[in-house]
Amino acid sequence: MILLLDYDGTIVPIAEKPELARIDAETKRIIEYISENCKLAIVTGRDYKSFKNVFGDIKDTIYLITSHGVEIFRNSIKIFEERIDNPPPLEELKKEISQFEGINIEDKRGGFALHYRRFKGDVERIKRIFYEFVNKYPPRKIIEGKKVYEALYSDTNKGKGIINLFNVTGWNPLEAIYVGDDTTDFDAFKTIKRLGGKAYYVGENKPPVEIDGIFKNTEEVRLWLLKIMDECRNP
């Protein structure tokens, strides 16, 4: 078995601020135990520093795909890196957005994310400012997620990140299960299904891509991971 797990909204609930989405000790223990007995990777839109801040120390049995596939790490060592084209001058956007409360701009390797989960004002105005900026400094891809706009300046996504993981590890995609909760995971779902693996969505409603099943929330994911841990103990 190969487990490929998104982080925010899959392993931990979505938080008002990205830095508050810290994993609890029990869930981390489950993931670490599984990684010692199965192949496991966490696939996140966060960069390495942001992820480590909320996850803590990362065991060398856990592979980490960051920034939607831009980089791959194992044991804090970068084993893959995607080329980045013309990163934008984010200070310009930060200055314009500083007048609003509840907006957070996450600068990450390969792009940036504008989070507005805590914003109580006119969301259309924030959207307009975001698109004016990206029209001025065009990214390769724009993603509208859950209370977040993301601009990616590298030619990659989570699906390509997974393929690169398979290439550097030699893992068999037929054994892979991907679990994710957002539009940023759709590329990974499509890739996993095309390669013969399985895809599971976390949420109330079926997404507009092919999947094999649904978990309603992160607690259902945690209980499922707990069963996998027990199977590892008693194969």
N, C-alpha and C positions, 0 to 999 in steps of 0.2 A: 504493500500500500504506500502511496505517495500522497501526503496531505499538503495542499496549497491553500493557505488561509489569508484572506484579507484581514485587516486589523480593525479600523474604525467602523463601527456598525455591524461587525461580524464577531470578533472576539470580545470587544468591549462596546458598550452603548455609545452612541454619538454624544459628545459633550458640547456645552455652549462655547467653550474655547478649546482648540486642539490640544493645548498643553494640560488640560484637565482630564483627558481620556486615558487615565492610568490603569493598567491591568491590576486586578486583585491577586493576592498571593496564591490563592487556591487555583485559579484558572492558569496562572503562570506555571504552577507546579504540574498541572495536568499536561500542558503543552510540552514542557521540558521532558517529562517522562515519556510521552509518545515519541518525541524526537530522538530519544535514546534507543528506541526499539523499532521505529519506522522512519521512513524518509519524510522530512517535513520542511516546508519553507513558508515564510510569511511574506505576502505580497502587498505592498503598501504604496500609497501616493506620497507618503512622508519621505523626507530625506533621512539619511542615516542618523544625524544628530537629533532631529525631532523625534524619531522613533525611539532611540535609546533613552531620551528624556522621560518618555511615558512607560517604556517597557522595563527599563533597568538593564542589568547585565544580560548579555545574550550568550547562551551556551554555544559551544562550538559544534553542537549537533544540529543547530538551527541555521538554515540558509535564509538570507534576507534579501528580497528584491525591493529596492527603494525607488522613489520618484517615478512611479508608473513604469518601471522597467529600465530606467536609465543606468542604474548601478546594481550589482549583485555582490553581497558580502558573505563571508563565512569567517567566524572567529575574529571579527573586526577587520579582516583583511579584504580589500576589494579585489574580486576575481573577474569582474567584467565591468566595462564602462562604455556607454553609448556616447557618440560625438554630439556636442551641443553647438547649435548655430545661433550666433548673434543674440545673446541674452539682452533683454530690454532694460532701460534705465528705470528701475523700480522706484527710485527716490521721487521721480516726477509723479507717479501715481500715488505714492504714500503721502506726499504733500497735499495733493488734491483731496484725498479721502480723509485726511486728518480732522477735517471739520465735523465729521460724523462720529457719533458714539456707537459702539457695538459692532464696528467693522474691524476685521483683523486680516492683514495681508501676510501670508506665509511665503517667504522666499525660499525656494527649494532648488535643488540641482535639476536643471532641465526645464525650469518654468516657475510659475507662482500660482498661488491660490488666494482668492478673495473670499473670506468667510463672512457671512452676514447673519448668522443664526441669532445673535443678540441684538440685531438692529431693529428698532421699532418704528422707523420712518418709512419714507417712500422707496420701496424696493426697486421700482422702475427707474428712479433717478440713479441709484447705485449701478443698476444694470447698464444704463446709458453711459455712465462714466467709465465702466469697465470696457465696454465695446468701443468707445471712442479711443481709449488707450491702445487696445489690441489692433484696432484698424490702423493706428499710427505706427505700431510696432508689431507687425503680423506674426503670430506664432504658427507652428505647423498644425496645431489642433487646439480646439476650444471644447471644454467639457462643462456642461451645466449639471452639477450634482445636487445633493441635499443641502440647501442653503449655502452653496459655494459655487463660484465660477473659477474654472481653472484654465490657464493658458500654458500649453506645452511647446517648448522651443526645440525639442529633439524629435527625431522621426521614430518614435517608439510608443508603446502602450503596454499594458499589463500582459496582453497576449504575446507580444513579441518578447517581453521580459521572460515569460515562462519558457518560450522556445529557446532563448539563450541559456536559461538555467538547465534545460535538458541537454543542450549541446556541451556545456562545461562539466556536467556531472555524469552524463551517460545514462541518466534515468530513463525508464520506459514509460512514455506518456499513457500507455494503455492501463497502467496501474494508478493513474492520477485522479484525485478528486479535488475540485476547486470549489471553495465556498466564498461568496461575496454578497454585498448588499446594495451596490450603487451602480449608476450608469458607467462609472469608471471600470467596473468589473465585466461589462458586457463583452469587451474584446477578449478577455480571458475565458469567458464562457464559450464564445464561438471557437476559440483556438482549441480548448480542451475537448470540445465535442468533435471537432474536425479530426483531432488526433486520436480519438477513440476513448477518451477518459470520460469522467462524469462531472456534472456541474450542479451545484445547489445554491439557491438564492435565499437570502435572509430578508424577510419582509412579509407584508400581509397579502400582496397581490402578485400574481405571476408576471414576470417581466416580459418584454417583447422579443425575447431570444429563447432558444431551445435550452431547457434545463431538465434535470432528472428528479428534482424535488425541491421543497420549500421548508425552511425553518422560519417560524413566526418572529423570532427575536433572538437576541444574543444568549438568553438563558437556555433556549432550546439547543443552540449550538454547543453551549457548555456541557449540557447533559449528554449530548451525542458524543462529545470528545471524552467525557468520563467513561462512557461505555467502551469506546475504543481503547482507552487506557486499561480498563479491566480485561479486555480481550488480550492486550499485550502481556498482562500478568499471567493469564491463563490461556495460552494459545492452544 
